[in-house]
Structure formats: structure tokens, C-alpha cells
């Protein structure tokens, strides 16, 4: 008889054997436009505030309050700064010291997200009422609205430390997207072809003079003026990311989960070293001890800072470790090393 308390929860973050999220090498770098701060100290403080948003995945002000209550001097964590020109605009570019900052944020209970960050793919259909509706193409924005939407995605991606991407269509894609077959799903086609953790589908339609309606994963309910489209679009993306990136802090006095990490697919000592480097980048892991090792397989007993769910959110973005399954009864997470 199967024990009714025994079950296996399969965690699938992507179709096939593909890994979708990407590492964000610039996680500890923040760029602030020079017109958004009064002096260098003000700019460095604002850069820290933006970094905290990237690291925690949250816009919640309580994390800034914790930094203030702990009397942490934000500027103490700056490694270097300079004025850089990016796309013709001047920015204060600030690099923060990971080694000194992360332990201090841990002490005050701020949940953190590591270097692996999700890829959110946007499929956006625009109907301006002038000609046939068309899908936004990364390499070919056809009007000011599309150019501004693309710039908004780039700005939010930098602000939140994620990848917000548009597809770059080839001729085959364009032919598929012109199909009128009701059984054909453009969103499903794009989701299966392009690199993504989540696909958001939107239809932006002109419904009157200076009036637009937005449907799909973001819904405006009523028509809005053209100059409000970008603000609506921006706020909806932020709200989506607030939920998508959220790592819930533990209750006061609670300890993080304990878990066995079982990693297969090793072929050499260099693979073992690569696994070690990958695990070092995962902020959800507080400590780990070697439990078992052979030529093709390694196991660690891991203590987490937060819940297992927080670890899984990070691992969905790893380019080296593929989540195969989590067995709740034995608290073992099975991973495959991707050569």
C-alpha cells in the first residue's frame, strides 16, 4: 500500500531541458541619471536604495526602514563610483561591495535574491487603427509608442534587476503570426520558441481619438489617453514583478529550512568546482556541508536562510543546475548539472 503521506512534488520551471533565466553580472552596479540627484552623496544614497530593491526583489519601504533603524551608513558599502555616458546620457555609476554588504543585510532580516534572474518575454500586439495590427518586434519599433514602450521595458529591467525582453522575429515568425486559424496561439508559439521564464501577452488598441484600450495579462478595463499608456504599462509591470520576485521573510525567531541537495551529471573534477561556484552565487543558501561524493554525483546538507520556495526561485534561473524534483518526505532536492 502506498503511504498516503508520501508524495513527490515535481518542480518544472521550463519546457524540455531548457533553462530560461540568465545570470545578472551587474547585480551590484547601479546607474543613476545625473539629473536625479543633487550631489554625490545624494546620488550614492539613491543608488543604495535602488540596489536594495534589486537585491530583495521588493519595493517595500520597510526594508529601507530596517537599514535606517540599524544605522547602516549606505556610503560605507560603495566600492567605487564614476560618471559614465550610456546611450548619450550621463549617469552616476556606482559599484557596491558584495562581501561587506550582504552579511549586514542578512543581520537585519532582508530576504535576498542571487545573481540568476528571470527572463520575462513580452508579446505585444498593437492596433493603431491605421493598417493591419502588428506585433512589437525588438529590432523594428515602427512608431513613437513602440519606441517608448521598449524604452520603458529597458528602464524597469535595469531598476528591478531582471530581463524584460521582446522577441526578434524572423520571416518564419512573421508568417506564423499572420495566421488567422483560431486554433493557432501566438502566445504559445512564442513561449515555446523564445527564451523565457514567463510570457506576458498584451493587446494595445486605439479605440478613439487619443484613446487606447489595453487587454490581455494587463487590462485597463476602460480606455485611457495615449499619454497615460506608458504610466499604466510601467505600474502594471512593477506590480507583476512585486509578486513574481517576492521572497517572504521568515517570522521572528523562525529558522530557515534544512535540505539535502543531490546533484548528478558530474563528469570531472572541473564540474565539481563549477558546482561549488554556482552554489556560492545562490543567496538562499546559508551554509552547506558535503554529505556524499563520487565521480558522477555529489550531495550537500544545506541550511537555508529562508524557505525552500525561495531557493527554488533562485534555481529556476541557474544556467548550470537544473531542478529535477523535490521529495518533500525526505527533504531532498534533486538537481542535474548541465555541462
N, C-alpha and C positions, 0 to 999 in steps of 0.2 A: 504494500500500500504506500502510495506517495504521501509523505508527510505534508499535511496541508499548510504547515508553517514554513515549508521550504519553497523558495521560488527564486528564479533568476530574472533579473531585470536587465534587458538588453538596451544599451545606450547607443543610439545611432545618430550621429551628427551630420552625416553626409551620405550621398548615394554611392554605391560601388565602393571602391577602395580609395577614393579621392579625399584629400584633406583640403579644406577650403580657406580657413583663416590664415593670416600671414603675420610674421613677426614684425613688430614696430621698432626698428633700431633707434629711432629718435624719441623714445618714450620720455627720456629725462631732459629733452630740449624743448624749450618754449619760445615762440616768436611773438612779440607784442608790437603792433604798429606804433611808430614813433608819435603819432597824433593821439594815442590813447593813454599817455601818461604825462605827468607834469615834470618829473625829474628822474634821475637814475634810480634813486631809492624807491620811488613810487612805482617805476617800471619793474624793478626786481620783485617787489611785493606782489604786484599784479601777476607777474609770471609765476610765482609760487602758487597763488590761488588757482591759476589755470592748471598748473601741474597737478595739484591735489584733485581737481576734477577729472583729469586724465587717469590718475592712479587709482582712484576709488570708483570711477565709472558713475559718479553721482554728482548732482548739482545741489545736494542737500547742504544747507548752510551750517548745520550742526557740526560738520567736520571742521569747518573753519573756526567755529567757536571753540572746539576742543583744542585746536592749535593755540588759540589765544589764551584759553584757560591754563594751558600747560606752560605759557610764557616762552614758547619757542620763537627764537629770532629767525625769521624766514631767510634773511640775507646770509645767515651763517652757513646755509646749505648750498650756496652758489659756488660752483667750481670756476666758472668763467662767464664773461659776457662780452658782447661786441655789437656794433651796428652793422647789419648786413642788408644788402639790397636783394630783394626777392621779387621777381616779376615786375621790376621797375619801381617797387615801393620799399621804403626804408623800415627796417624792423630792429628792435632790440632783441637779439638772440641770446638766450640765457641757458647755460648748461648747469644742471644740478648734480650734486654728489649723491649717488645711489647708496654708497656704503654708509654714509653718516645719516642720511635722511630716513631710510626705510626702518631701521630699528626704533627711531623716535616716534614714527607714525604708528608702529606696532604697539608701543607702550601706551598710547592714548586710545587704542582700540579702533583704529580706522581700517576697514577692510580694503584690501588692495587687489588689483588685477595685474598680472605679469605682462611680459613682452608680447605674447601671442594675442592678436586682436582680430575680431570678426570682420568678415567682408560682407557688407550689405549691398546687394545689387538692386538697382532701380530700373524698372521698365516703365517708362512714362510715355503715354500716348497723348499727343497734342492735337486738338481740333480747333483751329483758329477761325473756322468758317470760310476760309479762303483756300479752296482746293481740297484735296483729299487729306484726311487725318494722317499723321505720321508719328513714328516713334523717335524719341530723342536718341541721337547717335553720338557717342563720345567724341568722335573725330569730325562731326559736322553739325554743330548747332546752327540752325537756319534763321534765327531771329533773335532780337534782344531778350525776349522772355526766356528762351532756351539757354542763351549765354549766361543770363543772371541766375537761372536755376542751377546751372553747372557750377558757377562760382560759389553759390550758397552751399552746395554739397562739399566743395573743397574746403571752405571755411569751417564748416561744422566738423568735418573729418579731422582737421588739424586741432580744433578745440577739444574734441572728445577722445582723440587718440584711437580712432577706428578707420576702417576703409569704407567709404561710401562711393560706389562706382556705378558708372553707366556702361552698357555694352557697346563694343565697337563692332558694328555689323559688317559682314561681308555680303557678297552678292547672293549667296545661298540663303542667308538670314533674311535679306530683304524680300526675296521671293516667297519664303515661308510666311513672313508677316503680312503679305498682301493676300493671303488665302482668306476666303470668306466661309470656308467649311465650319459649321457650328461645332463640330467635334474637335476642331483644332484649338488648342490652348496656347496662345503666345507666351503666357507667363510660364507654363510648364516647359515649353520648348527652351526658353531662356534659362530656366533654373537648371535644366539638365545639361546645357551646353557650356554655360559660363561659370567660372569660379565664384562660389558664394556660400555663405552660411545662412542667409535669409534673403528672400526676394520680396520686394515691395512693388506692387503694381498700382499705377495711378492713371487716371484719365482726367486731363485738364481741357475743358471745353469752353469756348466762348458762346454765351447764351444771349448776349445782347450787347449794346454799345457800352464798352468798358466794363462788361460784366462777365465773370467766369465762374464755372461750377467745377468742383473737384470731387471725383468719385474714386472708389477702389479701396485700398488699405487706409488711405486718409480720406475722410468725407467731410466736405464743407457744409453739408445739409442745405444751405441756401447759397445763392450766387453772391460773389464778392467782387469788389472792384479790383482792377488789374494791379494797382499799387499795393494791394493787400495780399496778393498771391504769395509773394516771397516770404512775408512775415508768417502767414499761415503755414506754408511749407516748412519753414525753419522750425517753428514751435512744435509741429507735429513730429518732426524727426527727433527733436530733443526729447519729447515725451516718450517716443518709441524706445530711444536709447536708454532713458532712465529705467525702463522696465527690463530691457534686453540685457543690460550690463549689470543690473543690480546684484550685489553680494550682501546679503543680510548679515549684520553683525550679530555675534552671539549675545545671549542675555548675560547680565552682570554675573560674574563668577563662574560661568559655564566654560567647559574646556572644548577644544576642537575635536573632531572625530579622529579615531585611530583606524588605519587602513593598511592592508598588505598590497603592495604594488608588485605585480607579477609581469615581467617584461620578457617577451620572446622575440625571436628573429635575429639574434646576435650571430655574427659570423667571424668576428675578430676582436682583439683587444681594443682596436681603434673604435669599434662600435660601443664597447663598454665606456670608453672615455666620452664618446659623443652623447650617450645616455646621461652620464653624470653632468655634462654641460647643460643638457636640456632641462634636467631636473633643477639645476641651480637657477634657471630663469623663471621657475614657477613659484610665484609668491604665496600660493595657498599652502605650500608645504613648510611646516615649521622645523621639522627635523626628520632624519631618516637613518636607519641602521641596516647594514647588509644582513640579510637573513639566509640567502641561498645563492649559489653561483655555479654555473657550468658553462661550457663553451657556447651554448645557444640560448641560455636562459638566466635571468637574474631576478632576485626578489629582494624587496626592501620592506621593513616595518616602518611605516610613516606616521608621524604625528602632524595633524593639520592645524592651521590657525583657526579655520572656520569649519564649515560643513563640507561633506563630500560633494555636494552640489557645486560649491564654489570651486573646488578642484576640477570638476568636470567641465565647468565653463571655461577654465583656462586651457584644459587639454583639448577641447574641440578645435583650438587654434594651433596646436603644435604641428609643425611640419615633419617631426621625427617620430612622435608617439601617437599611434592610432588606437583609440578606445575600442576594444572588442566587446567586453561585457563586464558588468558589475554583479557579483554574487552577494546579496545582502546577508545571507545566513553566515557566511564566513568572512564578511567584510573584506573581500578581495577584489581588486580592480585589475582586470587582465588587459594588458597593452601589447601592441606589436610595434617593434622598432622598424622604421621604414628606411632602408638603405638608399 
